Amino acid sequence: MNELARMTAPEAADAVAAATVALLPIGATEQHGNHLTLETDYAIADAFARRLAADLGAAAVLCPGLPYGLSEHHLGFPGTLTLRAQTLLGVLRDVAESLAGAGVRRVLVVNGHGGNVDAVRLAARDLRRDHGVVMAHLMWAGLAADVIGGLMTGERYGHACEGETSVAMVLAPHLVRPERIGTATVPLPVLPHAAPATPHVDLPLAYHLLSDTGGLGDPSRASRELGEKIVDTAYGRALEFARAFAAEPRESTCASW
């Protein structure tokens, strides 16, 4: 695995010269109910990115990740740390520009936090337009959304629920406090058509107004078996894309829109 942070500069030069894509895991430091630790989003993204780096081999370099994200909607619970949107946008752009200067003009952001999605999309558009850098973005929950929707038992899920807890059991079991897993969270009222996990109206919602624990769904239904179903689907799709992304001709990166 070509892990940049563990290389010397000469070693990094060789790795970057051979690579066609850089992997950048990002997540958050935020509350995850009563039974998952604050590092959950980042730890899952990091584990996912490491799998990709191992399977892609010399075609990829793994960048040091970012354990902070856009988590203002979780500030009603202790321990949450957040960035502002412009801060995350700046970090993504700066890292991608640094990689481009070294010769890697394709960046695959491996994200573990839904709150980061809008910022990554905007950074990718700016980078392609202004610097000829192609930034792609994936998240396990989006990759396996069809499977997850069929496995969940309640109308609200997506944060510290049976799905995320099960994924943590597979990719980073140290995140889970089994003795603190409770029963289904009682959802608090939300305006029509705006409740997660599949809202039809875009309305910023603070999690302390969605749930008294900060979680959604029923974590008591979590299991490794459920997690394997989600991870197998998400990772299979991620690897299929990543291999094609890494193999795309370098010259196509700088093609005009």
N, C-alpha and C positions, 0 to 999 in steps of 0.2 A: 504494500500500500504506500503510495506517495503522499505522505503527510508532511506538508510544508513546515509546520512548526517544529518538527523533530529533525529537520535537515540543516546542514551548514549551507552557506550561500553557494559554494561550488556544486554541492549536491542538488540544491534547488534549481540551479541553472540547467543541469542535465535533465531533471524531471520536467521542467517547464518546456524545454526544447522538444521533448517527445510527446507532451500532452496536447490534446486538442480541446479539453474542457476542464474547467475548475468547478469543484463542488463546494458550495458554501452553505453549511447548516445554520439556520436561525430559529429562534424560539421565543421564549419569554421567561420571566421570573414573576410568577403570579399564583394566586390561590387556586387550588384544585380541590375544593370541598374539604372534607375532614380526613380523607384517607390517602390522598396523593400529595407528594411533596411539591414545593414551589418550582422545582427545576423540570417538571414533567414535560412541558412542551419542547424545551431544548434537548433534554436527554433522549427523547424519542427521535427527534430530528437528527441528532448526532449519530445515534445507532443506525438509523436508516441510511445516512450519508456514508458511514463506514462500510456498510454492506455494498453500496454502490461502488465505492472506491476499490474495494477488494475485487469485485467482479469486473470492473472496467480496466484494472491493471494500469499499464503505462499510459493509457489514453487519458487518464484523469489525475489531477492533483487535488488533494483534500485540504482546503483552507481552514484555519482556525475559525470557529464558529462564533455566533453572537447570541449570548444567553439573555438578551433584553429585547423587548419588542413593544408594540403598541397595546398597552394593557390598562389604559385609563378606566375602562369599564369594570375593572376588578379592584379598583382602589378602595372600595367599601369594605375590603377584607384585609387583615394584617399580612404584612410580608410582601405585598405586591410592589414591584418596581416597574416604572414605565418610561418610555421615551416619547418625545413628541414626533409627529409624523415627519416633520422636516429633518429631524435628527436621523431617523432611520433611512430616509431617502438619501441624505448626505453620505451616510456610512456605506450604503449599497453602491452608490455611484463612485465613491472614492476607492473602494476595494476593487470594483470592476475596472476602473481606469488604471489602477496599479497593475492589475493582471494583464491588461491590454498592452501596457508599456513593456511588459516582460514577454509578450508574444502570445498570450492566451486570450482570445477574443470571444470565447463562449463560456458563459457562467451558468451553472445550474444551481439555483437556490433550492435547497431542501428545507422546507418550512414545517414547523410543528405547531404553529399558532395561527388560528383563523384571523385574528385581529391584524396580522401583518400583510394580508393578501393585497389590499388596495395599494399600500406603499410599494410593494414589490412590483406590481403591475405598472405603476407610474414610473418607477426607476427604470424598468425595462424599456419603456417607450422612449424615455429621455436618452438612454444609452444608445439605443439603436439609431435614433435620429442624429444625435450630436457626436457620437464617437464610433459608430460602426461596430458596436459591441452587441452581441445577442445574449440576452439574459432570459433564460427559461425558468419556470417556477413550478414546483410540484409540492403537494402535501398529501399525506397518506389518507386523510379523511375525504379529500376530493377524489383521489384515485379510486377509492373503493366505495364511493357514495351509494352506488346501486346495491351493493352487498350489505352495507351497513343499514340502509333503510329497511331492508327485508329482515334484519336480525333484531332490530330494536323493538321493545315492547310498549313504549309509550309515545305520546305525541311530541314531547320535548326531550331532546338528547343532544349530545355534542360536546359536553364539558364535564369531565369527571364522572361520566356516565358509565354504563356497562361496556360500551364500545371502547372508549379511551382507556378505561381501567384494564380491559382485557388486552389491548395493544401494549400497555405498559407491562403487563405480566409476561409478555413474550419478548419485547425488545429491551426492557430495562426494569426487571422485577424489583430492584432495590427501591423504586419509587413508591411502591405500594405498602401501605400500613394495613394489613388484612384485618387486624383487630378493630380498626376504626371504620370499616366499611359498614354503612348503614343501609336502611331500606330506601325505597323510592322517595325522591324529594317531592314535597308538595309544592306544585308550581304556584307562583303568585300571579295575579291578573295582569294581562298585557292587552294593549289595544288590538282590535280585530286585525287579523292578517299580518301581524308583525312579530309573532312569537317564533323563536327558533324551534326546530332546526331548519325548516324550509320556509322562511317568511316570504310573503309576496310583496310586502312593503318594506322599504329600507328605513329603519328607525333605530338610531343609536340607543342601546339599552344597557343600563348599569346592572351588573349581576346581583347586587344586593336587592334589586327590585324584581328580580326573576325568581330568586330562591333564598331561603333563610340560611342554607349551608354554603351557597356559592356553587353548588353542583347542579346538574340536570340529570334526568333519567334515573335508572335504578341500578346502582353499582353492585348491589347484592347478587345480581345475575351475571356478573363478570366471571370469566373463566379463561384459562389458557386455550381451550378448544375454540372458543369464540374469537379470541385474539388471533389465533393461527389462521382462521378463515379470512379475517380482515387483512392481516399482514401479507398472507400469501397472494391475495388479489392485488393489493396496493403495490407490493414490491415487484411482482411480475410485470405489471404495467409500467412501473417506474423504470425498471431495467430495460425493457423493450424500447422505451423512449430514449433513455440515456445512451444506449448503444448507437441508435440511429443519429442522435444529436452529436455525439462524439465523432461519428464517421462521416458526417457531412463535409464536403470539401471546404477547406479553409477560405478559398476565394469567395465562396457564397456568403460569408459573413459580412463582407463589406459591400455587397450588392445594394443598389439603391432601392428605395421603396417603389 
